[in-house]
Amino acid sequence: MTTLNGRPGDGKVTHAVNSRTPLLPSAAKIPAVPPFLPHVILVVFVATLVRSAFGFGEALVAVPLLALRLPVGVAAPLAVLVSVAAAGLILARDWRRVHARSAAWLVGATVLGIPLGLLFLTSAGDRVVKAVLGLTIVAFSVYALAWRDRLHLERDSRGWLVGCGFVAGVLGGAYGMNGPPLAVYGALRRWPARHFRATLQGYFLPASLAGLGGYWAAGLWTADVTRYFLWSLPGAAAAVFVGRAVNRRLAGDGFLRYVYVILLATGTVLAVQAIRG
């Protein structure tokens, strides 16, 4: 509805005021090139490269470094959106290498673990849980690096699948770090590098889509998130193909050694975060 300021005949200049003025700024007022764009593009490229080369590990790079310049409310959904795109691109070429049964069991168990992770996220015992999980991952990684020949599952184990998937759900719900327990299972099964990479994407795609749906429902998938994603997408796509080439050069114990090193770094980060509070 439109009204006029001033009364007819009083000699004052009048102007129209729209009582339906939008609460949000017009698109013309939002910059086409968002701030800190070079930083975001570089971080997304490096994180996607790590993900494509090893199948996981981007959580160590994406959100922590994006949050140096962006609000966490933008950085977290942006990282999940990039995760969906990366998993989709990887599976488009390598879906035949996915151990579908293992991925399905891991996803199912993760669904059970997410509520507990969300509970830890909001509880006073959050630091204790983070420290225990972090130190457990560190201890496993050190043991695996020293005596990796002793760690081997010759066939799928339902107990290990449910256990690793459940812990992945807890870590994902509480800290956004699903990857380590999945990598532990893949390393125990000694999947070849290409199968390891592809199978983890078979898990990450549905899990990330579910997370993205949660961000959308919470109103956190905003125009800024989409804008940063679209600007970063070409670099992320290039990183997927570079990472694929790196992955194809990795094999056997050399690949598993890299996996355990990434796990060691992840566990250390969790433990340090718990100590610092």
C-alpha positions as CSV (number, residue, x, y, z in Angstrom):
1,M,0.0,0.0,0.0
2,T,1.3,3.5,-0.9
3,T,0.9,6.6,1.2
4,L,2.1,10.2,0.9
5,N,4.2,12.2,3.3
6,G,2.7,15.7,3.9
7,R,-0.9,17.1,3.5
8,P,-2.4,18.3,0.3
9,G,-2.0,22.0,-0.2
10,D,0.6,22.6,2.6
11,G,3.3,23.3,0.0
12,K,5.6,20.5,1.2
13,V,7.3,18.1,-1.2
14,T,5.7,14.7,-0.9
15,H,7.1,11.3,-1.7
16,A,5.8,7.7,-1.9
17,V,6.5,5.2,0.8
18,N,5.7,1.5,0.2
19,S,4.5,-0.2,3.4
20,R,5.6,-3.5,1.9
21,T,9.3,-2.7,1.8
22,P,11.1,-6.1,1.7
23,L,12.9,-7.2,4.9
24,L,15.9,-8.4,2.9
25,P,18.1,-6.2,0.7
26,S,17.5,-6.2,-3.0
27,A,19.7,-8.4,-5.2
28,A,21.3,-5.2,-6.6
29,K,22.8,-4.4,-3.2
30,I,24.4,-7.9,-2.8
31,P,27.9,-7.9,-4.4
32,A,28.2,-10.2,-7.4
33,V,31.7,-11.1,-6.2
34,P,31.6,-12.1,-2.5
35,P,34.3,-11.1,-0.1
36,F,37.4,-13.3,0.6
37,L,36.7,-15.2,-2.7
38,P,40.3,-16.1,-3.5
39,H,40.7,-17.6,0.0
40,V,37.5,-19.7,-0.4
41,I,38.4,-20.9,-3.9
42,L,41.9,-22.0,-2.7
43,V,40.6,-23.8,0.4
44,V,37.9,-25.6,-1.5
45,F,40.4,-26.7,-4.2
46,V,42.9,-28.1,-1.6
47,A,40.1,-29.8,0.5
48,T,38.6,-31.4,-2.6
49,L,42.0,-32.5,-3.8
50,V,42.6,-34.3,-0.5
51,R,39.2,-35.9,-0.7
52,S,39.6,-37.1,-4.3
53,A,43.1,-38.5,-3.7
54,F,42.4,-40.3,-0.5
55,G,38.7,-40.6,-0.3
56,F,38.4,-38.6,3.0
57,G,40.3,-36.1,5.1
58,E,38.9,-32.9,3.7
59,A,37.3,-32.1,7.2
60,L,40.8,-31.2,8.4
61,V,41.0,-28.5,5.7
62,A,37.6,-27.3,4.7
63,V,35.7,-25.9,7.7
64,P,38.6,-24.9,9.9
65,L,40.3,-22.8,7.1
66,L,37.0,-21.5,5.6
67,A,36.0,-20.3,9.1
68,L,39.1,-18.1,9.2
69,R,37.3,-15.7,6.8
70,L,33.7,-16.8,6.8
71,P,31.1,-17.3,9.5
72,V,30.8,-20.9,10.6
73,G,27.1,-20.7,9.5
74,V,28.3,-20.2,6.0
75,A,31.5,-22.3,6.1
76,A,29.8,-25.5,7.3
77,P,27.0,-25.7,4.7
78,L,29.4,-24.7,2.0
79,A,31.7,-27.6,2.9
80,V,28.8,-30.0,2.8
81,L,27.6,-28.7,-0.5
82,V,31.1,-29.1,-1.9
83,S,31.2,-32.6,-0.4
84,V,28.0,-33.6,-2.3
85,A,29.5,-32.2,-5.6
86,A,32.8,-34.0,-5.1
87,A,31.2,-37.3,-4.2
88,G,28.9,-37.0,-7.2
89,L,31.8,-36.3,-9.6
90,I,33.9,-39.2,-8.3
91,L,31.0,-41.7,-8.4
92,A,30.1,-40.6,-11.9
93,R,33.3,-42.2,-13.2
94,D,34.1,-44.8,-10.5
95,W,30.8,-46.1,-9.3
96,R,31.7,-49.7,-10.4
97,R,34.5,-49.7,-7.8
98,V,32.1,-49.1,-4.9
99,H,31.7,-52.0,-2.3
100,A,27.9,-51.3,-2.2
101,R,27.1,-53.7,0.6
102,S,29.7,-52.2,2.9
103,A,28.7,-48.7,2.1
104,A,25.0,-49.5,2.8
105,W,25.8,-51.0,6.2
106,L,28.0,-48.0,7.1
107,V,25.3,-45.5,6.1
108,G,22.6,-47.4,8.1
109,A,24.7,-47.5,11.2
110,T,25.6,-43.9,10.9
111,V,21.9,-42.9,11.0
112,L,21.8,-44.6,14.5
113,G,24.9,-42.7,15.7
114,I,23.9,-39.2,14.6
115,P,21.4,-38.5,17.4
116,L,24.0,-39.5,20.0
117,G,26.5,-37.1,18.3
118,L,24.0,-34.3,18.5
119,L,23.4,-35.0,22.1
120,F,27.1,-34.8,22.8
121,L,27.3,-31.6,20.9
122,T,24.8,-30.0,23.3
123,S,26.0,-31.7,26.5
124,A,28.5,-30.7,29.1
125,G,30.5,-33.9,28.4
126,D,31.4,-32.8,24.9
127,R,35.1,-32.2,25.7
128,V,35.5,-35.6,27.3
129,V,33.9,-37.5,24.4
130,K,36.0,-35.5,21.9
131,A,39.2,-36.3,23.8
132,V,38.5,-40.0,24.1
133,L,37.6,-40.3,20.4
134,G,40.7,-38.3,19.4
135,L,43.1,-40.3,21.6
136,T,41.5,-43.6,20.4
137,I,42.1,-42.6,16.7
138,V,45.7,-41.5,17.5
139,A,46.4,-44.8,19.3
140,F,45.0,-46.9,16.5
141,S,46.9,-44.9,13.9
142,V,50.2,-45.2,15.7
143,Y,49.6,-49.0,16.2
144,A,48.7,-49.4,12.5
145,L,51.8,-47.5,11.3
146,A,54.0,-49.7,13.5
147,W,52.4,-53.1,13.1
148,R,50.1,-52.7,10.1
149,D,50.7,-56.3,8.9
150,R,48.7,-57.5,11.9
151,L,45.6,-55.6,11.1
152,H,43.5,-57.2,8.4
153,L,39.9,-58.2,7.9
154,E,39.8,-60.8,5.1
155,R,36.1,-60.4,4.6
156,D,33.3,-58.0,5.6
157,S,32.6,-58.1,9.3
158,R,29.1,-57.0,10.3
159,G,30.3,-56.1,13.8
160,W,33.0,-53.8,12.4
161,L,30.7,-52.3,9.8
162,V,28.1,-51.4,12.4
163,G,30.7,-50.2,14.9
164,C,32.6,-48.0,12.5
165,G,29.4,-46.7,10.9
166,F,27.9,-45.9,14.4
167,V,31.0,-44.0,15.5
168,A,31.1,-42.2,12.2
169,G,27.5,-41.0,13.0
170,V,28.6,-39.8,16.4
171,L,31.6,-37.9,15.0
172,G,29.5,-36.5,12.2
173,G,26.6,-35.4,14.4
174,A,28.9,-33.8,17.0
175,Y,31.9,-32.5,15.0
176,G,31.2,-33.0,11.3
177,M,34.0,-35.6,11.0
178,N,32.5,-38.8,9.6
179,G,35.6,-39.9,7.8
180,P,38.0,-41.4,10.3
181,P,35.9,-44.5,11.4
182,L,35.2,-45.2,7.7
183,A,38.8,-45.0,6.8
184,V,39.6,-47.4,9.7
185,Y,37.3,-50.0,8.2
186,G,38.6,-49.6,4.7
187,A,42.2,-49.8,5.9
188,L,41.4,-53.0,7.9
189,R,39.8,-54.5,4.8
190,R,42.8,-53.4,2.8
191,W,40.7,-52.1,-0.1
192,P,42.8,-51.1,-3.0
193,A,43.2,-47.3,-3.3
194,R,40.6,-46.9,-6.1
195,H,38.0,-49.0,-4.3
196,F,38.8,-47.3,-1.0
197,R,38.2,-43.9,-2.6
198,A,35.0,-44.9,-4.5
199,T,33.4,-46.8,-1.6
200,L,33.8,-43.9,0.8
201,Q,32.1,-41.6,-1.7
202,G,29.2,-44.2,-1.8
203,Y,28.8,-43.4,1.8
204,F,29.5,-39.6,1.7
205,L,27.0,-38.8,-1.0
206,P,23.8,-39.9,0.8
207,A,25.2,-38.8,4.2
208,S,26.1,-35.3,2.8
209,L,22.7,-35.0,1.1
210,A,21.0,-35.7,4.4
211,G,23.2,-33.1,6.1
212,L,22.5,-30.6,3.4
213,G,18.8,-31.2,3.8
214,G,19.2,-30.4,7.5
215,Y,21.0,-27.1,6.7
216,W,18.2,-26.2,4.3
217,A,15.5,-26.9,6.9
218,A,17.4,-24.8,9.4
219,G,17.6,-21.9,7.0
220,L,21.4,-22.1,6.8
221,W,21.6,-22.8,3.0
222,T,21.6,-19.2,2.0
223,A,22.3,-17.2,-1.1
224,D,25.8,-16.5,0.2
225,V,26.5,-20.3,0.5
226,T,25.2,-20.9,-3.1
227,R,27.2,-18.0,-4.4
228,Y,30.5,-19.2,-2.9
229,F,29.8,-22.7,-4.1
230,L,29.2,-21.6,-7.7
231,W,32.4,-19.6,-7.7
232,S,34.4,-22.5,-6.3
233,L,32.9,-25.3,-8.4
234,P,35.3,-25.1,-11.4
235,G,38.3,-25.4,-9.1
236,A,36.6,-28.2,-7.1
237,A,35.9,-30.1,-10.4
238,A,39.6,-29.7,-11.5
239,A,40.7,-30.9,-8.0
240,V,38.6,-34.1,-8.4
241,F,40.4,-35.0,-11.6
242,V,43.8,-34.1,-10.3
243,G,43.1,-36.2,-7.1
244,R,42.0,-39.1,-9.3
245,A,45.3,-39.1,-11.0
246,V,47.1,-39.0,-7.7
247,N,45.0,-41.9,-6.4
248,R,45.8,-44.0,-9.3
249,R,49.5,-43.7,-8.5
250,L,49.0,-44.9,-4.9
251,A,48.9,-48.6,-4.1
252,G,49.3,-51.2,-1.3
253,D,51.1,-50.2,1.8
254,G,52.1,-46.8,0.5
255,F,48.4,-45.8,0.2
256,L,47.6,-47.2,3.7
257,R,50.5,-45.3,5.2
258,Y,49.0,-42.1,3.9
259,V,45.6,-43.1,5.3
260,Y,47.0,-43.7,8.8
261,V,48.9,-40.4,8.7
262,I,45.7,-38.5,7.9
263,L,43.9,-40.4,10.7
264,L,46.7,-39.5,13.1
265,A,46.4,-35.9,12.2
266,T,42.6,-36.0,12.6
267,G,42.8,-37.7,16.0
268,T,45.4,-35.1,17.1
269,V,43.1,-32.2,16.1
270,L,40.2,-33.7,18.0
271,A,42.3,-34.2,21.2
272,V,43.8,-30.7,21.0
273,Q,40.4,-29.1,20.5
274,A,39.2,-31.0,23.6
275,I,42.1,-29.8,25.7
276,R,41.7,-26.2,24.6
277,G,37.9,-26.3,25.1
